[in-house]
Amino acid sequence: MGTTIIQEFRADHQRIRGTLVRLRQAITKGDIPEVRRLLGSADGLLGSHFKFEERHLYPALTGLVGEDGVRQLIREHDSIFRGVGDLAALAAKDTWSDGERTAALDSLALIGDHPENCDDLCQYIAHLPGSEQAALLDHMQALRLQRITFSEYAVERRRT
């Protein structure tokens, strides 16, 4: 049996959680080059993942979570885009003051809960017909092949 959308979705979140832990460690140490490196390495994974969620997964789940539920998920994404943008701006600096380190941790907090909250969507995905789950997996894989970065998707997202 091949991989499923739920397995792939959870694997994405596991990778994201690992990066968040390493980011917290780097921020706490004030290791700005490591923060930059981690943000750069996450850029590829996050772009296709977020685009998949917003363009394919959330619309597919509207019947199960409702339009208000989807709007809440999008608002959560809005705060993540804001947090990543703020963190990237701080990571562009050579040094941080104590206040900037605190701001970096605050920006990370805007991102931190998403993998767990979003992973809970697997309970809803499981209720979709098998053909729809297979189509979602196809969409996820196609977006991964496009290699869109988080920063590229942020620009695309602002335009639409």
BALOBA-1460 file (C-alpha; in Angstrom, 3 decimals):
// residues 160
<rec num="1" residu="m" x="0.000" y="0.000" z="0.000"/>
<rec num="2" residu="g" x="1.318" y="3.476" z="-0.912"/>
<rec num="3" residu="t" x="1.572" y="6.496" z="1.293"/>
<rec num="4" residu="t" x="-1.610" y="8.327" z="2.260"/>
<rec num="5" residu="i" x="-2.439" y="11.999" z="2.489"/>
<rec num="6" residu="i" x="-2.700" y="11.662" z="6.268"/>
<rec num="7" residu="q" x="0.786" y="10.129" z="6.514"/>
<rec num="8" residu="e" x="2.293" y="12.843" z="4.314"/>
<rec num="9" residu="f" x="0.439" y="15.628" z="6.121"/>
<rec num="10" residu="r" x="1.637" y="14.364" z="9.503"/>
<rec num="11" residu="a" x="5.193" y="13.950" z="8.204"/>
<rec num="12" residu="d" x="5.196" y="17.610" z="7.114"/>
<rec num="13" residu="h" x="4.088" y="18.667" z="10.569"/>
<rec num="14" residu="q" x="6.741" y="16.514" z="12.208"/>
<rec num="15" residu="r" x="9.450" y="18.203" z="10.118"/>
<rec num="16" residu="i" x="7.996" y="21.617" z="10.945"/>
<rec num="17" residu="r" x="7.949" y="20.816" z="14.683"/>
<rec num="18" residu="g" x="11.609" y="19.802" z="14.555"/>
<rec num="19" residu="t" x="12.525" y="23.064" z="12.859"/>
<rec num="20" residu="l" x="10.543" y="25.058" z="15.428"/>
<rec num="21" residu="v" x="12.430" y="23.392" z="18.294"/>
<rec num="22" residu="r" x="15.768" y="24.172" z="16.645"/>
<rec num="23" residu="l" x="14.658" y="27.756" z="15.949"/>
<rec num="24" residu="r" x="13.731" y="28.259" z="19.604"/>
<rec num="25" residu="q" x="17.147" y="26.965" z="20.659"/>
<rec num="26" residu="a" x="18.966" y="29.206" z="18.179"/>
<rec num="27" residu="i" x="16.934" y="32.278" z="19.170"/>
<rec num="28" residu="t" x="17.483" y="31.619" z="22.870"/>
<rec num="29" residu="k" x="21.245" y="31.392" z="22.263"/>
<rec num="30" residu="g" x="21.177" y="34.475" z="20.042"/>
<rec num="31" residu="d" x="22.665" y="32.425" z="17.197"/>
<rec num="32" residu="i" x="21.420" y="34.630" z="14.359"/>
<rec num="33" residu="p" x="23.297" y="32.768" z="11.575"/>
<rec num="34" residu="e" x="21.614" y="29.528" z="12.694"/>
<rec num="35" residu="v" x="18.214" y="31.271" z="12.748"/>
<rec num="36" residu="r" x="18.869" y="32.404" z="9.156"/>
<rec num="37" residu="r" x="19.936" y="28.893" z="8.120"/>
<rec num="38" residu="l" x="16.876" y="27.276" z="9.693"/>
<rec num="39" residu="l" x="14.499" y="29.793" z="8.129"/>
<rec num="40" residu="g" x="16.143" y="29.173" z="4.755"/>
<rec num="41" residu="s" x="15.844" y="25.407" z="5.066"/>
<rec num="42" residu="a" x="12.192" y="25.639" z="6.111"/>
<rec num="43" residu="d" x="11.307" y="28.009" z="3.266"/>
<rec num="44" residu="g" x="10.826" y="25.201" z="0.724"/>
<rec num="45" residu="l" x="8.770" y="22.888" z="2.902"/>
<rec num="46" residu="l" x="6.515" y="25.622" z="4.218"/>
<rec num="47" residu="g" x="5.663" y="27.111" z="0.830"/>
<rec num="48" residu="s" x="4.183" y="24.000" z="-0.708"/>
<rec num="49" residu="h" x="2.590" y="22.944" z="2.579"/>
<rec num="50" residu="f" x="0.755" y="26.220" z="3.176"/>
<rec num="51" residu="k" x="-0.299" y="26.547" z="-0.447"/>
<rec num="52" residu="f" x="-1.635" y="22.986" z="-0.359"/>
<rec num="53" residu="e" x="-3.613" y="23.698" z="2.789"/>
<rec num="54" residu="e" x="-5.146" y="26.934" z="1.555"/>
<rec num="55" residu="r" x="-5.801" y="25.978" z="-2.054"/>
<rec num="56" residu="h" x="-6.816" y="22.338" z="-1.702"/>
<rec num="57" residu="l" x="-7.210" y="20.986" z="1.824"/>
<rec num="58" residu="y" x="-9.256" y="23.732" z="3.449"/>
<rec num="59" residu="p" x="-11.784" y="23.898" z="0.593"/>
<rec num="60" residu="a" x="-12.126" y="20.094" z="0.757"/>
<rec num="61" residu="l" x="-12.809" y="20.288" z="4.493"/>
<rec num="62" residu="t" x="-15.347" y="23.113" z="4.384"/>
<rec num="63" residu="g" x="-18.262" y="20.664" z="4.540"/>
<rec num="64" residu="l" x="-16.790" y="19.122" z="7.704"/>
<rec num="65" residu="v" x="-15.402" y="22.140" z="9.600"/>
<rec num="66" residu="g" x="-17.680" y="24.814" z="8.179"/>
<rec num="67" residu="e" x="-16.862" y="28.144" z="6.587"/>
<rec num="68" residu="d" x="-16.154" y="29.700" z="9.996"/>
<rec num="69" residu="g" x="-13.708" y="26.894" z="10.723"/>
<rec num="70" residu="v" x="-11.885" y="27.506" z="7.446"/>
<rec num="71" residu="r" x="-11.794" y="31.258" z="8.126"/>
<rec num="72" residu="q" x="-10.212" y="30.522" z="11.521"/>
<rec num="73" residu="l" x="-7.561" y="28.338" z="9.854"/>
<rec num="74" residu="i" x="-6.788" y="31.133" z="7.378"/>
<rec num="75" residu="r" x="-6.511" y="33.666" z="10.244"/>
<rec num="76" residu="e" x="-4.034" y="31.313" z="11.908"/>
<rec num="77" residu="h" x="-2.049" y="31.270" z="8.669"/>
<rec num="78" residu="d" x="-2.167" y="35.078" z="8.582"/>
<rec num="79" residu="s" x="-0.459" y="35.218" z="11.981"/>
<rec num="80" residu="i" x="2.125" y="32.651" z="10.852"/>
<rec num="81" residu="f" x="2.986" y="34.691" z="7.757"/>
<rec num="82" residu="r" x="3.315" y="37.761" z="9.995"/>
<rec num="83" residu="g" x="5.471" y="35.849" z="12.505"/>
<rec num="84" residu="v" x="7.785" y="34.411" z="9.858"/>
<rec num="85" residu="g" x="8.114" y="37.828" z="8.212"/>
<rec num="86" residu="d" x="8.985" y="39.487" z="11.519"/>
<rec num="87" residu="l" x="11.446" y="36.723" z="12.380"/>
<rec num="88" residu="a" x="13.093" y="36.969" z="8.945"/>
<rec num="89" residu="a" x="13.502" y="40.729" z="9.389"/>
<rec num="90" residu="l" x="15.175" y="40.170" z="12.757"/>
<rec num="91" residu="a" x="17.367" y="37.412" z="11.298"/>
<rec num="92" residu="a" x="18.685" y="39.897" z="8.732"/>
<rec num="93" residu="k" x="20.417" y="41.794" z="11.542"/>
<rec num="94" residu="d" x="23.961" y="41.079" z="12.671"/>
<rec num="95" residu="t" x="23.211" y="41.334" z="16.390"/>
<rec num="96" residu="w" x="20.166" y="41.479" z="18.628"/>
<rec num="97" residu="s" x="19.372" y="43.452" z="21.711"/>
<rec num="98" residu="d" x="17.569" y="41.638" z="24.529"/>
<rec num="99" residu="g" x="14.345" y="43.208" z="23.273"/>
<rec num="100" residu="e" x="14.935" y="41.910" z="19.763"/>
<rec num="101" residu="r" x="15.603" y="38.420" z="21.078"/>
<rec num="102" residu="t" x="12.307" y="38.623" z="22.975"/>
<rec num="103" residu="a" x="10.611" y="39.862" z="19.790"/>
<rec num="104" residu="a" x="12.072" y="36.891" z="17.886"/>
<rec num="105" residu="l" x="10.643" y="34.499" z="20.489"/>
<rec num="106" residu="d" x="7.288" y="36.304" z="20.258"/>
<rec num="107" residu="s" x="7.351" y="35.900" z="16.476"/>
<rec num="108" residu="l" x="8.111" y="32.211" z="16.897"/>
<rec num="109" residu="a" x="5.116" y="31.916" z="19.238"/>
<rec num="110" residu="l" x="2.857" y="33.051" z="16.370"/>
<rec num="111" residu="i" x="4.058" y="29.993" z="14.444"/>
<rec num="112" residu="g" x="4.412" y="27.413" z="17.187"/>
<rec num="113" residu="d" x="0.910" y="26.061" z="17.719"/>
<rec num="114" residu="h" x="0.098" y="25.523" z="14.068"/>
<rec num="115" residu="p" x="1.566" y="22.029" z="13.564"/>
<rec num="116" residu="e" x="-0.458" y="20.584" z="16.452"/>
<rec num="117" residu="n" x="-3.652" y="22.463" z="15.599"/>
<rec num="118" residu="c" x="-3.374" y="21.569" z="11.940"/>
<rec num="119" residu="d" x="-2.436" y="17.956" z="12.624"/>
<rec num="120" residu="d" x="-5.857" y="17.631" z="14.281"/>
<rec num="121" residu="l" x="-7.351" y="18.100" z="10.811"/>
<rec num="122" residu="c" x="-6.337" y="14.511" z="10.065"/>
<rec num="123" residu="q" x="-9.440" y="13.467" z="11.983"/>
<rec num="124" residu="y" x="-11.515" y="15.284" z="9.370"/>
<rec num="125" residu="i" x="-9.422" y="14.154" z="6.409"/>
<rec num="126" residu="a" x="-10.130" y="10.555" z="7.445"/>
<rec num="127" residu="h" x="-13.845" y="11.200" z="6.842"/>
<rec num="128" residu="l" x="-13.322" y="12.261" z="3.233"/>
<rec num="129" residu="p" x="-13.980" y="9.660" z="0.532"/>
<rec num="130" residu="g" x="-10.902" y="7.698" z="-0.525"/>
<rec num="131" residu="s" x="-10.958" y="9.250" z="-3.984"/>
<rec num="132" residu="e" x="-10.886" y="12.747" z="-2.492"/>
<rec num="133" residu="q" x="-8.022" y="11.782" z="-0.167"/>
<rec num="134" residu="a" x="-6.107" y="10.436" z="-3.177"/>
<rec num="135" residu="a" x="-6.761" y="13.658" z="-5.107"/>
<rec num="136" residu="l" x="-5.469" y="15.690" z="-2.146"/>
<rec num="137" residu="l" x="-2.288" y="13.617" z="-2.080"/>
<rec num="138" residu="d" x="-1.850" y="14.245" z="-5.816"/>
<rec num="139" residu="h" x="-2.245" y="18.005" z="-5.244"/>
<rec num="140" residu="m" x="0.274" y="17.927" z="-2.385"/>
<rec num="141" residu="q" x="2.835" y="16.069" z="-4.470"/>
<rec num="142" residu="a" x="2.316" y="18.353" z="-7.481"/>
<rec num="143" residu="l" x="2.892" y="21.434" z="-5.317"/>
<rec num="144" residu="r" x="6.042" y="19.908" z="-3.858"/>
<rec num="145" residu="l" x="7.364" y="19.419" z="-7.392"/>
<rec num="146" residu="q" x="6.798" y="23.128" z="-8.066"/>
<rec num="147" residu="r" x="9.187" y="23.862" z="-5.178"/>
<rec num="148" residu="i" x="7.416" y="27.079" z="-4.257"/>
<rec num="149" residu="t" x="8.993" y="28.686" z="-1.219"/>
<rec num="150" residu="f" x="7.155" y="30.175" z="1.714"/>
<rec num="151" residu="s" x="8.392" y="33.638" z="0.764"/>
<rec num="152" residu="e" x="7.205" y="33.182" z="-2.846"/>
<rec num="153" residu="y" x="3.827" y="31.965" z="-1.662"/>
<rec num="154" residu="a" x="3.574" y="34.915" z="0.733"/>
<rec num="155" residu="v" x="3.902" y="37.254" z="-2.271"/>
<rec num="156" residu="e" x="1.413" y="35.201" z="-4.321"/>
<rec num="157" residu="r" x="-0.992" y="35.109" z="-1.383"/>
<rec num="158" residu="r" x="-0.917" y="38.905" z="-0.953"/>
<rec num="159" residu="r" x="-1.817" y="39.331" z="-4.620"/>
<rec num="160" residu="t" x="-4.948" y="37.178" z="-4.372"/>
